[in-house]
Amino acid sequence: MLVNPYGTNTTGLYIYFDTDQPVTVRYTIHADGYPDFSRTLNGSPSLEHEYQIIGMVPSALNTITLELMDESGEVIQQCSFEQQAPALLRGESFTTLTVEEGTSTQELGDTLYTMLGPQDKATFTYQPYTCAYDAAGVARMEIPLVNYRTERQTFANDLMYYNISYNTIVGVNSLGKMVERFDLNHYSMHHDYTLGGDNDLLVLATRDDDITTEDRIVRVDLAICWGRSYDFSADPCYWDTGYDWFEDAIGNAGTPELNSYYYKYLVDENAGTFSLVESIPVSYSGYISSVEDIGSTKVICSGIATETVILDENNELIQSMTSDYDYWWYRVFGYDYSGFWFA
């Protein structure tokens, strides 16, 4: 057992062992004063076992119980051990969030709410960490970066891809080892990327030696590195609105009577029309925010307010998560990490 041997997850625990018969593994983490955290590790029944245990509580003595299950799912053996977890590199004050329960009784399941791009309010700089919290608001993972922020995490080829700086994307396996690295050279990414249809990533980018910004799409070929770019500043559908986003976003950041809105549109591509079908007021954030539908729930981040609300299928509040107003959240996405770390 080794804590964070690859330097990619502050509280991750690498573990390796053999068994006499094929088993799968379930584990539970207990730390005094915190709710237990249980998951079944990803993988088919095997004699050889190599995993990364996710979920130790930072700065706490964690008791980890492993349950070995045969091919029928019956527990045939269990063992427990203690492991002191390191503090978050970002600081111990970020170990927990403030959670308030709503009126909905819908269960949240195993989603980890992953906070991307925490930004210092005073200096306007990003803290180079990605943290994931469980539904109780307890930090269960911290991924350190080189600089900037992670735009999102995406999964392909049994790897988790995410950017660690303005111009570097890495592919990390479930053990936490970086096995692929893609440098964008004279391009810097901004705001987002997504999996394409041919084992590639489509990345919003800026060419560093250009006179314009945020006007390129770069294709990163995950098999051989990266193929071409598209300059959409020359596209007639692209224009500068002249909107003073900074004054609106930051100047009104603490104005409680203002709202932002979750909007959902129905688009008819054949007719070339769209219509607003759903509108939900949330805490105001004119600069950074995100929305995500996860099954029957909605995860809505108001980044300037450092507030995330989780709504059920009837748009009733399940719970909210908030934190210190001295920094902002760029985005909050919900990942269950199934098929990667967990079954």
C-alpha positions in Angstrom: 0.0 0.0 0.0 1.3 3.4 -0.9 -0.4 6.8 -0.5 -0.4 8.8 -3.8 2.7 7.2 -5.4 2.2 9.0 -8.7 1.4 12.4 -7.3 -2.0 12.7 -9.1 -4.4 12.3 -6.1 -3.5 13.7 -2.7 -5.6 11.2 -0.7 -5.5 8.3 -3.2 -4.2 4.9 -1.8 -2.5 2.5 -4.2 -3.0 -1.1 -3.1 -1.9 -4.5 -4.5 -2.5 -8.0 -3.4 -3.1 -11.6 -4.6 -5.9 -14.0 -3.6 -6.2 -17.8 -3.8 -9.5 -17.6 -5.8 -11.1 -15.1 -8.2 -12.8 -12.3 -6.3 -14.0 -8.8 -6.7 -13.5 -6.1 -4.0 -15.7 -3.8 -2.1 -14.4 -1.3 0.4 -15.6 1.0 3.2 -13.7 3.9 4.6 -14.5 5.1 8.2 -13.1 8.2 9.8 -14.5 9.5 13.1 -16.8 12.4 12.7 -17.5 11.7 9.0 -20.0 9.5 7.2 -18.7 6.2 5.9 -17.7 5.9 2.2 -18.3 2.6 0.4 -17.7 1.6 -3.2 -17.2 -1.6 -5.2 -13.9 -1.5 -7.2 -14.0 -1.8 -11.0 -12.9 -5.1 -12.4 -13.9 -8.7 -13.0 -13.2 -11.6 -10.6 -9.4 -12.1 -10.5 -6.5 -13.6 -8.5 -4.3 -10.5 -8.9 -5.6 -7.1 -7.6 -4.2 -3.6 -8.2 -6.4 -0.6 -7.4 -6.5 3.0 -6.3 -8.7 3.4 -3.2 -10.6 6.7 -3.5 -12.2 8.5 -0.6 -9.9 8.8 2.4 -10.8 11.8 4.5 -7.9 14.3 4.5 -5.9 14.8 7.7 -7.8 12.0 9.4 -7.0 8.4 10.5 -9.0 6.3 8.1 -10.1 2.7 8.8 -10.4 0.9 5.5 -12.3 -2.5 5.4 -11.9 -4.7 2.3 -14.6 -7.2 1.5 -13.6 -10.0 -1.0 -16.6 -11.3 -2.9 -16.8 -14.5 -5.0 -18.3 -14.7 -8.4 -21.8 -15.0 -6.9 -21.3 -11.8 -4.9 -21.0 -13.5 -1.6 -18.5 -12.1 0.9 -15.9 -14.8 1.6 -13.3 -12.7 3.5 -12.7 -9.3 4.9 -9.9 -7.4 6.5 -9.4 -3.9 8.0 -6.4 -1.7 8.4 -5.7 1.9 9.3 -4.2 4.6 7.2 -3.4 8.2 8.1 -4.4 10.5 5.2 -2.4 13.6 4.3 -3.9 17.1 4.4 -5.3 18.6 1.2 -2.6 20.5 -0.6 -5.1 23.3 -1.0 -5.5 23.6 2.7 -7.4 21.8 5.5 -10.2 24.4 5.5 -11.4 22.8 2.2 -12.0 19.4 3.7 -15.7 20.0 4.0 -18.4 22.1 2.3 -21.6 23.5 4.0 -24.5 21.2 3.0 -28.2 22.2 3.5 -30.9 19.6 2.8 -33.9 20.6 0.7 -37.4 19.3 0.8 -37.0 16.6 -1.8 -36.5 13.1 -0.5 -34.9 11.8 -3.7 -31.6 9.9 -3.2 -28.4 11.2 -4.7 -26.7 7.9 -5.3 -22.9 7.7 -5.7 -22.2 10.9 -7.5 -19.0 12.8 -6.6 -19.4 16.5 -7.1 -16.2 17.7 -8.7 -15.2 21.3 -8.2 -13.2 22.6 -11.2 -11.2 25.8 -11.2 -11.4 27.3 -7.8 -10.5 31.0 -8.3 -9.2 33.3 -5.6 -11.5 36.3 -5.3 -8.8 38.8 -4.3 -6.1 38.0 -6.9 -8.4 36.6 -9.7 -6.0 33.6 -10.0 -6.9 29.9 -10.2 -5.9 27.5 -7.4 -4.4 24.6 -9.3 -6.5 21.8 -7.8 -9.5 19.8 -8.6 -11.5 18.5 -5.6 -14.4 16.0 -5.5 -16.9 16.0 -2.7 -19.5 13.4 -1.7 -23.1 14.2 -1.0 -22.3 15.0 2.6 -19.8 17.7 1.4 -16.7 15.7 2.4 -13.6 15.9 0.2 -12.9 12.5 -1.3 -10.3 13.4 -3.9 -7.8 16.2 -4.8 -6.0 16.3 -8.1 -3.1 18.8 -8.2 -2.4 20.6 -11.4 0.6 22.5 -12.8 -1.4 25.8 -13.3 -4.7 27.2 -14.6 -7.7 24.9 -14.1 -9.2 21.7 -15.4 -11.9 22.4 -17.8 -13.6 18.9 -17.4 -12.7 15.2 -17.1 -13.5 12.9 -19.9 -13.0 9.2 -20.2 -11.8 7.0 -23.1 -9.3 4.1 -23.7 -9.5 3.2 -20.0 -8.0 6.5 -19.1 -9.3 9.8 -17.6 -8.2 12.8 -19.7 -7.9 16.2 -18.2 -5.8 19.3 -18.7 -3.1 20.2 -16.1 -2.2 23.6 -17.6 -3.2 26.0 -20.4 -1.6 23.7 -23.0 -1.1 20.2 -21.6 -3.6 17.4 -21.5 -2.8 14.1 -19.7 -4.3 10.6 -19.8 -4.2 9.0 -16.3 -5.1 5.4 -15.6 -7.2 4.2 -12.7 -4.1 3.7 -10.5 -3.2 7.3 -10.9 -0.3 6.9 -13.3 0.0 9.4 -16.1 0.5 7.2 -19.2 -0.2 9.8 -22.0 0.6 13.4 -22.3 -0.4 15.8 -25.1 1.3 19.2 -25.4 -0.5 21.7 -27.6 2.7 23.6 -28.3 1.8 27.1 -29.6 -1.9 26.7 -28.6 -3.5 27.5 -25.3 -6.9 26.0 -24.4 -9.9 27.9 -23.0 -13.2 26.9 -21.5 -13.9 23.4 -22.8 -13.0 20.3 -24.8 -15.0 17.1 -25.6 -14.5 13.7 -27.1 -14.9 13.6 -30.8 -16.1 10.7 -32.9 -12.7 9.3 -34.0 -10.7 8.7 -30.8 -9.9 12.4 -30.5 -10.5 15.5 -28.4 -11.9 18.7 -29.8 -10.4 21.6 -27.9 -11.3 25.3 -27.8 -8.0 27.1 -28.1 -6.1 30.3 -28.9 -3.0 30.4 -31.1 -0.4 32.1 -29.0 1.2 34.0 -31.8 -2.1 35.3 -33.2 -3.6 38.8 -32.8 -7.0 37.3 -31.9 -8.0 35.1 -29.0 -10.4 32.2 -28.3 -11.1 31.6 -32.0 -9.7 28.2 -32.7 -10.8 24.6 -32.4 -7.9 22.1 -32.2 -8.2 18.4 -32.8 -6.1 16.2 -30.5 -5.6 12.7 -31.9 -5.5 10.5 -28.9 -3.7 7.8 -30.8 -0.8 9.8 -32.3 -0.9 13.2 -30.6 -2.5 16.2 -32.3 -3.6 16.4 -36.4 -5.2 20.5 -37.2 -6.9 23.8 -36.1 -10.0 25.7 -37.3 -10.0 29.5 -37.2 -13.6 30.4 -36.5 -12.9 34.1 -36.2 -13.3 34.2 -40.0 -16.7 32.5 -39.7 -19.5 35.0 -40.5 -21.5 33.6 -37.5 -18.8 34.7 -35.0 -18.8 38.2 -33.8 -17.8 40.4 -30.8 -20.9 41.7 -28.9 -18.9 44.3 -27.0 -20.6 43.3 -23.8 -18.8 44.3 -20.6 -19.0 41.0 -18.9 -16.5 41.9 -16.1 -18.5 44.8 -14.7 -21.7 42.8 -14.8 -20.3 39.6 -13.4 -18.0 41.0 -10.7 -19.8 44.3 -9.9 -23.1 42.5 -9.2 -21.6 39.4 -7.6 -23.0 40.0 -4.2 -26.4 41.4 -5.2 -28.9 39.0 -3.6 -32.0 40.3 -5.5 -30.5 39.3 -8.8 -30.8 35.8 -10.2 -29.2 33.7 -12.9 -31.4 31.1 -14.6 -31.2 27.5 -15.8 -32.7 27.6 -19.3 -33.7 24.6 -21.4 -34.5 25.0 -25.0 -36.2 22.7 -27.5 -34.5 23.0 -30.9 -36.1 22.0 -34.2 -33.2 21.6 -36.5 -35.3 21.0 -39.6 -37.4 24.1 -39.1 -34.5 26.2 -37.8 -36.5 27.2 -34.7 -36.1 27.0 -30.9 -38.3 27.6 -27.9 -37.7 28.0 -24.2 -39.3 25.0 -22.4 -37.9 25.4 -18.8 -36.6 28.2 -16.7 -35.3 27.9 -13.1 -34.0 30.9 -11.0 -30.8 30.3 -9.1 -28.3 32.4 -7.2 -26.7 35.1 -9.4 -23.4 34.4 -11.2 -22.7 36.5 -14.2 -19.2 35.2 -14.9 -18.6 31.5 -14.1 -21.2 28.7 -13.7 -22.3 25.4 -15.1 -25.4 23.2 -15.5 -25.6 19.5 -16.0 -28.5 17.0 -16.2 -27.6 13.7 -14.5 -30.4 11.2 -15.0 -33.4 12.7 -13.2 -31.4 15.3 -11.3 -30.0 18.8 -12.3 -26.7 20.0 -10.9 -26.5 23.8 -11.2 -23.4 25.7 -10.1 -23.5 29.5 -9.5 -19.8 30.0 -9.4 -19.5 33.6 -8.2 -21.8 32.7 -5.3 -19.8 29.4 -4.6 -23.1 27.6 -4.5 -24.3 24.4 -6.2 -27.9 23.2 -6.0 -29.1 19.7 -6.9 -32.7 19.5 -8.0 -34.9 16.4 -8.5 -37.0 15.6 -11.5 -39.7 18.0 -10.3 -37.1 20.8 -9.8 -37.5 20.5 -6.0 -34.3 21.1 -4.0 -32.5 17.9 -2.9 -29.7 19.8 -1.3 -27.3 22.7 -1.8 -23.5 23.0 -1.3 -21.8 26.2 -0.4 -18.3 27.3 0.6 -16.2 30.3 1.5 -17.0 33.4 -0.6 -13.3 34.3 -0.8 -13.0 32.2 -3.9 -15.2 31.1 -6.8 -16.0 27.8 -8.4 -15.5 27.7 -12.2 -17.7 24.6 -12.7 -19.2 21.7 -10.7 -19.7 18.5 -12.5 -21.1 15.3 -11.1 -19.2 12.1 -11.9 -19.8 8.6 -10.5 -16.5 7.3 -12.0 -18.2 4.0 -12.7 -16.2 1.9 -15.2 -13.0 3.7 -14.2 -12.5 3.5 -10.4 -15.8 1.9 -9.4 -18.0 -0.9 -10.7 
